[in-house]
Amino acid sequence: MKTFEEDFDIEEPVDDLEENEGACFEHYRFVIDKGQEPLRIDKFLAFHMDHSSRHRIQLAIKAGYVKVGEKTVKANYVVRPGEVVTFVMPYERRGLEILPENIPLDIVYEDEDVLVINKPAGMVVHPGHGHYNGTLVNALAFHLGLRQEADAEDERMGVLVHRIDKDTSGLLVVAKNEEAQLKLAKQFFVHSINRRYVALVWGDVKEDEGTIDGNIGRDPSDRLRYKVYPEGDQGKTAVTHYKVLERFGFVTLVECRLETGRTHQIRVHFKHIGHPLFNDERYDGATIRQGTIYAKYRQFIENCFKLLPRQALHAADLGFEHPRSGKWLEFHAEIPEDMQALIEKWRNYTKNLTEL
């Protein structure tokens, strides 16, 4: 039997771990041996995927993650020699002990299946190299009254369905059980999730609205960065729709709606079109990109950087279908004080210029 496994949107460990904005999946492909006896597909996968429980595999099949050829199949489907089985499974991070920490959480919504959190800027989502505590997952472990270790059998631990960058604020949904995770992750996979971000970018964006469409992959010259590659070359498909909310001459306030969820997608896309996010150090937004040469202006920008010592990006809206009830849920998180103060500072600056 020939098999292969491919990680989808999983960031390698890096010194300054930033979190992926999309759901993470593992892709599997099985070509059934000629000598394979007829066998239910759930039993076949459970036998060949010993790192996943049969219960989890059955939930994934029920959620529509398994195909034979181009057809989605049910758990009682019987595999036959020569068939090609493709299987997508939401990724499970393993190998780190996750200890509960009493870290306050801004909980927007919670029920028996899901938890929606308004994450503050500066909080890493998941423990990783350089960030072993103080993360959102550590806070979740405490909130849910659970302790999860690498070999833990307790599956009630909250499961991240997606992530946002450390220095990005805003909304995240967490699944409180495996069935919820699989159903929510599927919505990210088929791009049915509604995600709206607000960003302040350098320059006067020419069009009132538009779409940025460009493959995103890791930058070979700097493994902490990503870049846009020519269509059909490298990277993975990424699409960002944007609309101008307010213009301040040297910077522009925009809203972004993600069609895909690649790592650093908004930051990379706006850097690509010449409008890096304000004070985004990794993508060249932490220097003066537009404006005058006067010392007074330079001081104004320095004061802005101090006011918001991070990229100006906030996950403001999140909408999804509830994994149990099927009801569509929408949530909104107001722009945090630091970013709102920055916007107001630019608003006043622009007003004063027009009055001169």
Long-range contacts (C-beta under 8 A, 24 or more apart in sequence): 1-30, 1-31, 1-32, 1-33, 1-36, 1-48, 2-30, 2-31, 3-28, 3-29, 3-30, 3-31, 3-48, 4-28, 4-29, 7-91, 8-88, 8-91, 9-236, 9-261, 9-262, 9-263, 10-91, 11-263, 12-223, 13-128, 13-129, 14-129, 14-223, 14-224, 15-129, 15-130, 15-224, 16-130, 16-224, 17-124, 17-126, 17-128, 17-129, 17-130, 17-131, 17-166, 18-165, 18-166, 18-224, 18-263, 18-264, 19-124, 19-125, 19-126, 19-163, 19-164, 19-165, 19-166, 20-162, 20-163, 20-261, 20-262, 20-263, 21-162, 21-163, 21-164, 21-165, 21-258, 21-261, 21-262, 21-263, 21-264, 21-265, 21-266, 22-162, 22-188, 22-260, 22-261, 22-262, 22-263, 22-265, 23-90, 23-161, 23-162, 23-184, 23-185, 23-188, 23-189, 23-261, 24-90, 24-91, 25-88, 25-89, 25-90, 25-91, 25-185, 25-189, 26-88, 26-89, 26-90, 26-91, 27-86, 27-87, 27-88, 28-85, 28-86, 28-87, 28-88, 28-89, 29-84, 29-85, 29-86, 29-87, 30-84, 30-85, 30-86, 30-87, 31-82, 31-83, 31-84, 31-85, 32-79, 32-80, 32-81, 32-82, 32-83, 32-84, 32-85, 33-81, 34-81, 34-82, 35-81, 36-79, 36-80, 36-81, 38-78, 38-79, 38-80, 39-78, 39-79, 40-75, 40-76, 40-77, 40-78, 40-79, 41-66, 41-68, 41-73, 41-75, 41-76, 41-77, 41-78, 41-79, 41-85, 42-75, 42-76, 44-79, 44-85, 45-85, 45-87, 49-87, 52-89, 52-92, 53-155, 55-178, 56-89, 56-178, 56-182, 59-178, 59-179, 59-182, 60-87, 60-88, 60-89, 60-90, 60-182, 62-182, 63-182, 63-183, 63-186, 64-186, 65-89, 65-182, 65-186, 88-189, 90-159, 90-161, 90-181, 90-182, 90-185, 92-159, 93-126, 94-150, 95-150, 96-127, 96-128, 96-132, 96-150, 97-148, 97-149, 97-150, 98-127, 98-137, 98-138, 98-141, 98-147, 98-148, 98-149, 98-157, 99-133, 99-138, 99-141, 99-147, 100-138, 100-141, 100-142, 100-145, 100-146, 100-147, 101-133, 101-134, 101-138, 101-139, 101-141, 101-142, 102-139, 102-142, 103-134, 103-138, 103-139, 103-142, 104-139, 105-136, 105-139, 105-140, 105-143, 107-143, 108-171, 108-331, 108-333, 109-329, 109-331, 112-176, 112-324, 113-175, 113-176, 113-177, 113-179, 113-180, 113-322, 113-323, 113-324, 114-173, 114-174, 114-175, 114-176, 114-180, 114-184, 114-322, 114-323, 115-140, 115-143, 115-158, 115-173, 115-174, 115-176, 116-171, 116-172, 116-173, 116-174, 116-318, 116-329, 116-331, 117-171, 117-172, 117-173, 117-174, 118-169, 118-170, 118-171, 118-333, 119-164, 119-168, 119-169, 119-170, 119-171, 119-172, 119-315, 120-169, 120-336, 121-166, 121-167, 121-168, 121-169, 121-310, 121-336, 121-338, 122-166, 122-167, 122-310, 123-166, 124-166, 125-160, 125-163, 125-164, 125-166, 125-172, 126-160, 126-163, 131-166, 136-160, 136-172, 140-174, 144-176, 161-185, 161-188, 162-188, 162-193, 162-261, 164-315, 165-264, 165-267, 165-311, 165-313, 167-310, 167-311, 167-313, 168-310, 168-311, 168-313, 168-314, 168-315, 169-313, 169-314, 169-315, 169-333, 169-336, 169-339, 170-197, 170-314, 170-315, 170-316, 170-318, 170-333, 171-315, 171-316, 171-317, 171-318, 171-331, 171-332, 171-333, 172-315, 172-318, 173-318, 173-320, 175-323, 179-323, 179-324, 180-323, 180-324, 183-323, 184-320, 184-323, 187-320, 187-321, 188-261, 191-259, 191-260, 192-320, 192-321, 193-318, 193-319, 193-320, 194-257, 194-317, 194-318, 194-319, 194-320, 194-330, 195-257, 195-258, 195-261, 195-315, 195-317, 195-318, 195-319, 196-255, 196-256, 196-257, 196-315, 196-316, 196-317, 196-318, 197-255, 197-256, 197-257, 197-258, 197-266, 197-313, 197-314, 197-315, 197-316, 198-245, 198-253, 198-254, 198-255, 198-256, 198-313, 198-314, 198-316, 198-335, 198-339, 199-253, 199-254, 199-255, 199-256, 199-266, 199-270, 199-277, 199-311, 199-312, 199-313, 199-314, 200-251, 200-252, 200-253, 200-254, 200-277, 200-278, 200-312, 200-339, 200-342, 200-343, 200-346, 201-251, 201-252, 201-254, 201-270, 201-275, 201-276, 201-277, 201-278, 201-285, 201-312, 202-250, 202-251, 202-275, 202-276, 202-277, 202-278, 202-285, 202-289, 202-290, 203-250, 203-251, 203-252, 203-274, 203-275, 203-289, 203-290, 204-247, 204-249, 204-250, 204-252, 204-290, 205-242, 205-244, 205-247, 205-252, 205-254, 205-275, 207-244, 208-243, 208-244, 209-241, 209-242, 209-243, 209-244, 210-241, 210-242, 211-239, 211-240, 211-241, 211-242, 212-239, 212-240, 212-242, 212-269, 212-270, 212-272, 212-273, 213-238, 213-239, 213-240, 214-238, 214-269, 214-272, 216-262, 216-263, 216-264, 216-265, 216-268, 216-269, 224-282, 225-264, 225-268, 225-282, 225-283, 226-262, 226-263, 226-264, 226-268, 227-268, 227-272, 228-268, 228-269, 228-272, 235-262, 236-260, 236-262, 238-262, 238-265, 238-268, 238-269, 240-265, 240-266, 240-269, 246-343, 246-347, 248-346, 248-347, 248-349, 248-350, 249-290, 249-350, 249-353, 250-290, 250-291, 251-278, 251-290, 251-346, 253-343, 255-316, 266-313, 267-311, 267-313, 277-311, 277-312, 277-313, 278-304, 278-308, 278-311, 278-312, 278-342, 279-304, 279-305, 279-308, 279-309, 279-310, 279-311, 279-312, 280-311, 280-312, 280-313, 281-311, 282-311, 283-311, 285-311, 300-349, 303-345, 304-342, 304-345, 304-346, 307-338, 307-341, 307-342, 307-345, 308-338, 308-339, 308-341, 308-342, 310-338, 312-339, 312-342, 314-339
